[in-house]
């Protein structure tokens, strides 16, 4: 290559004479990707430190086998809510609180959401002993925090327990919803780190999330007509809104508009949830993104 940029010596830029005018775009893209990955790793390390500061270990005794163990819990008042997804998944600044919602006995396999871990009839206990505990091989010891894999495993175990003990449909639906949130969070974490093999894994995780969303919708639809409110922890207005949101997420736009309308035209619905329902209606109609 000729010294196309020669003549800059008098300006102190003599070393620029053989500069490649069109620097390799692939090289630049790779450098940008590596920089973004480093930033994501740094952010993940800071997030881990923040998460550690938000959790504590609590003593728990299993209602099935009487084993005493420690479980991780989020400190009261430590997590600051930043936003919510359209399906009410909360996003906190310091920690994903959803990861810590299940208590699981590492010995016998009994697991449930913390709200009802201690609520168990003798008949339900017998079913869990017969169908879960007799086959259970033990829960892996977690690290200082729960990874998304840890949390997903624990929530799946809680869902199996809910089915075996013949728990309410709304409880099972709520666990499916939480599993959708956790699967989404795992996918987002992987996407942020930008590994070379992320595309296939993230596609699989999106499919799994959609499966859980569909199951959550199926369960809440059944519970809405068969159970008294609240549906697990959701009052009537929130349940109605959530069914609208889930219909939108799985592509049932007409159903999404129908359920959103139940909120919009309900005189007793709070303005806050009416506004969220209007947003769903607009999305279903294609009026906004």
C-alpha positions in Angstrom: 0.0 0.0 0.0 1.4 3.4 -0.9 1.7 6.1 1.7 -1.6 7.7 0.7 -1.7 9.8 3.9 1.9 11.0 3.7 2.6 14.6 4.1 1.2 14.8 7.7 4.7 14.6 9.2 4.8 18.4 9.7 1.8 18.0 11.9 3.4 15.4 14.1 1.3 12.6 12.5 4.0 10.9 10.4 3.0 7.5 11.8 -0.4 7.7 10.1 1.0 7.4 6.6 0.1 3.7 6.2 -3.2 3.7 8.1 -5.8 1.4 6.7 -8.6 3.8 5.7 -11.3 1.1 5.9 -10.4 -0.7 9.0 -11.7 -4.3 9.1 -15.4 -4.0 10.2 -15.4 -7.6 11.5 -12.5 -6.7 13.8 -14.4 -3.6 15.1 -17.5 -5.6 15.7 -15.6 -8.3 17.6 -14.0 -5.6 19.8 -17.4 -4.1 20.5 -18.8 -7.5 21.3 -16.0 -8.2 23.7 -16.4 -4.8 25.4 -20.1 -5.4 25.8 -19.5 -8.8 27.3 -17.0 -7.4 29.7 -19.4 -4.7 30.8 -22.1 -7.4 31.2 -19.8 -9.5 33.3 -18.9 -6.5 35.5 -22.6 -5.7 35.9 -23.3 -9.3 36.8 -20.6 -9.3 39.4 -22.0 -6.1 41.0 -25.5 -7.6 40.8 -24.3 -10.6 42.7 -22.9 -8.5 45.4 -26.1 -6.5 45.6 -28.1 -9.8 45.8 -26.0 -11.1 48.6 -26.7 -8.0 50.7 -30.4 -8.6 50.3 -30.8 -12.1 51.5 -30.7 -13.9 54.8 -30.9 -17.5 56.0 -33.9 -18.6 58.0 -34.4 -21.7 60.0 -37.2 -24.0 58.8 -38.6 -27.3 59.9 -40.1 -29.7 57.4 -43.8 -30.6 57.9 -43.2 -34.0 56.2 -40.0 -35.4 57.7 -39.3 -32.9 60.6 -35.8 -32.2 59.2 -34.5 -28.8 60.4 -32.7 -26.8 57.6 -31.8 -23.3 56.5 -33.6 -21.6 53.6 -32.7 -18.3 51.9 -35.1 -15.4 52.1 -35.2 -11.8 51.0 -34.7 -9.2 53.8 -37.8 -7.1 54.4 -37.5 -3.7 52.8 -34.2 -4.3 50.9 -35.6 -4.8 47.4 -36.7 -1.6 45.6 -39.3 -2.1 42.8 -38.2 -0.5 39.6 -40.9 -1.7 37.1 -43.3 -4.4 36.2 -43.7 -6.4 33.0 -47.1 -6.5 31.4 -47.8 -9.8 33.1 -46.9 -8.3 36.5 -43.5 -9.8 36.8 -41.7 -7.5 39.2 -38.3 -6.0 38.4 -36.2 -4.9 41.4 -33.0 -3.0 41.4 -30.9 -5.2 43.7 -32.4 -8.7 43.4 -34.9 -10.9 41.6 -37.1 -11.7 44.5 -39.0 -14.4 42.5 -36.0 -16.7 42.9 -36.5 -16.9 46.6 -40.2 -17.6 46.8 -40.1 -21.4 47.4 -39.0 -23.3 50.5 -37.8 -26.8 49.8 -36.8 -29.6 52.2 -33.4 -31.0 50.9 -34.1 -34.4 52.4 -37.6 -35.5 51.6 -38.4 -33.2 48.6 -41.4 -31.4 50.1 -41.5 -27.9 48.5 -44.0 -25.1 48.4 -44.3 -21.3 48.1 -43.3 -19.8 51.4 -46.8 -18.4 51.9 -48.2 -21.9 52.4 -45.2 -24.1 53.2 -46.6 -24.8 56.7 -50.2 -25.4 55.5 -50.5 -29.1 54.9 -53.2 -31.6 55.8 -52.4 -35.1 56.9 -53.8 -36.5 53.7 -51.6 -34.2 51.6 -48.6 -35.2 53.7 -49.3 -38.9 53.0 -49.5 -38.3 49.3 -46.2 -36.4 49.2 -44.5 -39.1 51.2 -45.8 -41.8 48.9 -45.3 -40.1 45.5 -42.3 -37.8 46.1 -40.3 -38.5 49.3 -40.0 -42.3 48.6 -38.2 -41.5 45.3 -36.4 -38.3 46.2 -32.6 -38.4 46.1 -31.8 -35.0 47.7 -31.6 -31.4 46.7 -28.2 -30.0 45.7 -26.6 -27.6 48.2 -26.9 -24.0 46.7 -24.2 -21.4 46.8 -24.5 -18.0 48.6 -27.3 -17.0 46.3 -29.8 -19.0 44.1 -28.9 -19.1 40.4 -31.8 -19.2 37.9 -31.2 -22.9 37.5 -31.5 -23.3 41.3 -34.7 -21.3 41.4 -36.3 -23.0 38.4 -35.5 -26.5 39.9 -37.0 -25.5 43.2 -40.2 -24.0 41.6 -40.7 -27.1 39.5 -40.4 -29.2 42.6 -43.0 -27.0 44.3 -45.3 -27.4 41.2 -44.9 -31.2 41.4 -45.8 -31.1 45.1 -48.8 -28.9 44.3 -50.1 -31.4 41.8 -49.4 -34.5 44.0 -51.1 -32.9 47.1 -54.1 -31.9 44.9 -53.5 -28.2 45.6 -55.8 -25.6 44.3 -55.8 -24.9 40.6 -54.9 -21.2 41.3 -51.8 -22.3 43.2 -50.6 -24.5 40.3 -51.3 -21.7 37.8 -49.4 -19.2 40.0 -46.4 -21.5 40.1 -46.5 -21.8 36.3 -46.5 -18.0 36.1 -43.5 -17.8 38.3 -41.7 -20.4 36.2 -42.4 -18.3 33.1 -40.9 -15.3 34.9 -37.8 -17.2 36.0 -37.3 -18.7 32.5 -37.6 -15.3 31.0 -35.0 -13.9 33.5 -32.6 -16.7 32.8 -32.9 -16.0 29.0 -32.3 -12.3 29.6 -29.3 -13.0 31.8 -27.7 -15.2 29.0 -28.5 -12.6 26.3 -26.8 -9.9 28.3 -23.6 -11.9 28.5 -23.7 -12.5 24.7 -22.1 -15.9 24.5 -21.5 -17.2 20.9 -23.9 -20.1 21.4 -26.7 -18.0 23.0 -29.1 -18.0 20.1 -30.2 -21.7 20.2 -30.3 -21.7 24.0 -32.3 -18.5 24.2 -34.7 -19.8 21.6 -35.3 -22.9 23.7 -35.8 -20.9 26.8 -38.4 -18.7 25.0 -40.3 -21.8 24.0 -40.2 -23.0 27.6 -41.4 -19.6 28.8 -44.3 -19.7 26.4 -45.3 -23.2 27.6 -45.4 -22.0 31.2 -47.4 -18.9 30.2 -50.0 -21.1 28.3 -50.3 -23.4 31.4 -50.7 -20.4 33.7 -53.4 -19.0 31.5 -55.2 -22.4 31.4 -55.1 -22.7 35.2 -56.2 -19.1 35.9 -59.1 -19.5 33.4 -60.3 -22.6 35.3 -59.8 -21.1 38.7 -61.6 -17.9 37.7 -64.9 -19.8 37.3 -64.4 -22.5 40.0 -62.7 -20.8 43.0 -63.5 -17.9 45.3 -61.3 -14.9 45.2 -58.5 -14.3 45.8 -57.0 -16.7 43.3 -54.0 -17.7 45.4 -52.8 -14.2 46.1 -54.7 -12.3 43.4 -57.9 -10.4 44.0 -60.6 -10.3 41.3 -59.4 -7.2 39.5 -55.8 -8.4 39.4 -56.8 -11.8 38.3 -58.9 -10.4 35.4 -56.1 -8.1 34.3 -53.6 -11.0 34.4 -55.8 -13.2 32.3 -55.9 -10.4 29.7 -52.2 -10.0 29.8 -51.5 -13.7 29.5 -53.9 -13.9 26.5 -52.0 -11.1 24.9 -48.6 -12.7 25.5 -49.7 -16.1 24.0 -51.2 -14.4 20.9 -54.9 -14.5 21.8 -55.7 -10.9 20.9 -59.5 -11.1 20.9 -59.5 -12.7 24.3 -57.0 -10.2 25.6 -59.4 -7.3 24.5 -62.4 -9.1 26.0 -60.7 -9.5 29.4 -59.2 -6.0 29.3 -62.7 -4.7 28.7 -63.9 -6.3 31.9 -61.5 -4.0 33.7 -62.0 -0.9 31.6 -65.8 -0.9 32.0 -65.9 -2.0 35.7 -66.8 1.0 37.8 -65.1 -0.5 40.9 -61.8 -1.1 39.2 -59.0 1.3 40.4 -57.8 3.8 37.8 -54.3 2.3 38.0 -55.3 -1.1 36.8 -57.8 0.4 34.3 -54.9 2.3 32.7 -52.9 -1.0 32.4 -55.9 -2.7 30.9 -56.2 0.1 28.3 -52.6 -0.5 27.4 -53.3 -4.2 26.8 -56.3 -3.3 24.6 -54.2 -0.9 22.5 -51.4 -3.5 22.1 -54.0 -6.1 21.0 -55.5 -3.6 18.5 -52.0 -2.8 17.2 -52.3 0.8 18.1 -49.0 0.9 20.2 -45.9 -1.2 20.7 
